[in-house]
Amino acid sequence: MTLVRFISVSGEDVVEVEAEPGTRLLDIAQANAQPLEGTCECQMACSTCHVIVDADDFARIPPASEAEEDLLDLASHVTRHSRLACQIVIPEGLDRLTVRIPGGVHNMQGR
């Protein structure tokens, strides 16, 4: 199991959940009321599931594809540790993953 920590935009709220290897980060976020819309349903056609991965964890997950990096160019509040939650699958052996919800997030699902 992997301990996944979601940190709110303000940094004041932290949600910790356990996740099975092979689970998509976007699915984990949505199942735990995080404000990640995922409008394109994991087709990598939007950036509504943009998260910022903790610097210590960034190198511990598989790197972004060129297509993901291109899409992140369209997202707001991007950092060098930005990723799309729909493209992060929890790898086997990962003990923890911390992500921050970026500023400017707009969840149209009303969660």
The 8 nearest C-alpha neighbors of each residue, nearest first, counted from 0:
[[1, 19, 18, 17, 20, 2, 94, 93],
 [0, 2, 94, 95, 18, 17, 93, 3],
 [1, 3, 95, 17, 16, 94, 96, 18],
 [2, 4, 96, 16, 15, 95, 97, 17],
 [5, 3, 15, 97, 14, 98, 96, 6],
 [4, 6, 14, 98, 13, 99, 97, 15],
 [5, 7, 99, 13, 10, 12, 100, 98],
 [8, 6, 10, 12, 100, 9, 99, 13],
 [7, 9, 100, 10, 102, 101, 99, 6],
 [10, 8, 11, 7, 12, 6, 102, 100],
 [11, 9, 7, 8, 6, 12, 13, 99],
 [10, 12, 9, 7, 13, 6, 8, 14],
 [13, 11, 7, 10, 6, 14, 9, 5],
 [14, 12, 6, 5, 7, 15, 4, 11],
 [13, 15, 5, 4, 16, 6, 12, 31],
 [16, 14, 4, 3, 5, 13, 2, 17],
 [17, 15, 3, 2, 18, 4, 14, 31],
 [16, 18, 2, 1, 3, 0, 19, 15],
 [19, 17, 1, 0, 2, 16, 20, 3],
 [18, 20, 0, 22, 21, 1, 17, 89],
 [21, 19, 89, 91, 90, 22, 18, 0],
 [20, 22, 89, 88, 90, 19, 23, 91],
 [21, 23, 88, 89, 20, 19, 24, 18],
 [22, 24, 88, 26, 25, 87, 85, 89],
 [25, 23, 27, 84, 26, 87, 88, 28],
 [26, 24, 84, 85, 28, 27, 23, 29],
 [27, 25, 29, 23, 24, 28, 30, 22],
 [28, 26, 24, 30, 25, 29, 31, 23],
 [29, 27, 25, 33, 31, 26, 30, 24],
 [28, 30, 26, 32, 31, 33, 27, 25],
 [31, 29, 27, 28, 32, 26, 33, 25],
 [30, 32, 28, 29, 33, 27, 16, 14],
 [33, 31, 29, 30, 110, 28, 34, 35],
 [32, 34, 28, 29, 31, 35, 110, 30],
 [35, 33, 106, 36, 110, 32, 104, 29],
 [36, 34, 48, 33, 37, 106, 47, 29],
 [35, 37, 106, 47, 38, 48, 34, 108],
 [38, 36, 48, 47, 40, 39, 35, 41],
 [37, 39, 36, 40, 47, 45, 41, 48],
 [38, 40, 42, 41, 37, 44, 45, 43],
 [41, 39, 37, 38, 42, 43, 85, 44],
 [42, 40, 85, 43, 39, 37, 86, 44],
 [41, 43, 39, 44, 40, 45, 85, 38],
 [44, 42, 41, 45, 39, 67, 85, 46],
 [43, 45, 42, 39, 46, 70, 41, 38],
 [46, 44, 43, 47, 39, 38, 70, 37],
 [45, 47, 48, 49, 74, 71, 70, 83],
 [48, 46, 37, 36, 49, 45, 35, 38],
 [49, 47, 35, 37, 84, 83, 46, 36],
 [48, 50, 83, 46, 47, 82, 84, 81],
 [51, 49, 100, 82, 81, 99, 101, 83],
 [50, 52, 81, 99, 98, 80, 82, 101],
 [53, 51, 98, 80, 57, 97, 81, 54],
 [52, 54, 56, 97, 55, 98, 57, 51],
 [53, 55, 57, 56, 52, 80, 58, 51],
 [56, 54, 53, 57, 58, 59, 52, 97],
 [57, 55, 59, 53, 54, 58, 96, 52],
 [56, 58, 54, 59, 52, 55, 60, 53],
 [59, 57, 60, 56, 55, 61, 62, 54],
 [60, 58, 56, 57, 61, 93, 55, 96],
 [61, 59, 58, 57, 62, 56, 90, 87],
 [60, 62, 63, 59, 58, 87, 90, 88],
 [63, 61, 60, 64, 58, 57, 59, 87],
 [64, 62, 67, 68, 65, 61, 82, 86],
 [63, 65, 67, 66, 68, 62, 69, 86],
 [64, 66, 68, 67, 69, 63, 70, 62],
 [67, 65, 69, 64, 68, 70, 63, 43],
 [68, 66, 70, 64, 69, 65, 63, 71],
 [67, 69, 71, 65, 70, 66, 64, 63],
 [70, 68, 66, 72, 67, 71, 65, 73],
 [71, 69, 67, 72, 68, 73, 66, 46],
 [70, 72, 68, 74, 73, 69, 67, 46],
 [71, 73, 70, 69, 74, 68, 77, 75],
 [74, 72, 71, 70, 75, 46, 69, 45],
 [75, 73, 71, 46, 72, 77, 76, 70],
 [74, 76, 77, 73, 103, 102, 101, 72],
 [75, 77, 102, 101, 78, 74, 103, 81],
 [78, 76, 75, 81, 74, 79, 71, 72],
 [79, 77, 81, 80, 76, 51, 82, 75],
 [78, 80, 81, 77, 51, 82, 54, 52],
 [81, 79, 78, 52, 51, 57, 54, 82],
 [82, 80, 51, 78, 79, 77, 50, 52],
 [83, 81, 50, 49, 51, 84, 80, 52],
 [82, 84, 49, 85, 48, 86, 50, 46],
 [83, 85, 25, 24, 87, 48, 86, 49],
 [86, 84, 25, 41, 83, 87, 24, 23],
 [87, 85, 84, 83, 88, 23, 41, 82],
 [88, 86, 84, 24, 85, 23, 89, 83],
 [87, 89, 23, 22, 21, 24, 90, 86],
 [88, 90, 20, 21, 22, 23, 87, 91],
 [91, 89, 20, 93, 88, 21, 92, 60],
 [90, 92, 20, 93, 89, 21, 19, 0],
 [91, 93, 94, 90, 20, 1, 0, 89],
 [94, 92, 91, 95, 1, 90, 89, 59],
 [93, 95, 1, 92, 2, 0, 96, 3],
 [96, 94, 2, 1, 3, 93, 97, 56],
 [95, 97, 3, 56, 4, 2, 98, 1],
 [96, 98, 4, 53, 3, 5, 52, 95],
 [99, 97, 52, 5, 51, 53, 6, 50],
 [100, 98, 6, 51, 5, 50, 101, 7],
 [99, 101, 8, 50, 7, 6, 51, 98],
 [102, 100, 8, 50, 99, 76, 104, 103],
 [103, 101, 8, 104, 76, 100, 75, 9],
 [102, 104, 105, 101, 75, 76, 8, 100],
 [103, 105, 102, 101, 106, 34, 100, 47],
 [106, 104, 107, 103, 34, 36, 47, 35],
 [105, 107, 36, 34, 108, 109, 35, 104],
 [106, 108, 109, 105, 36, 110, 34, 38],
 [109, 107, 106, 110, 36, 34, 35, 105],
 [110, 108, 107, 106, 34, 105, 36, 32],
 [109, 108, 32, 34, 106, 33, 107, 29]]
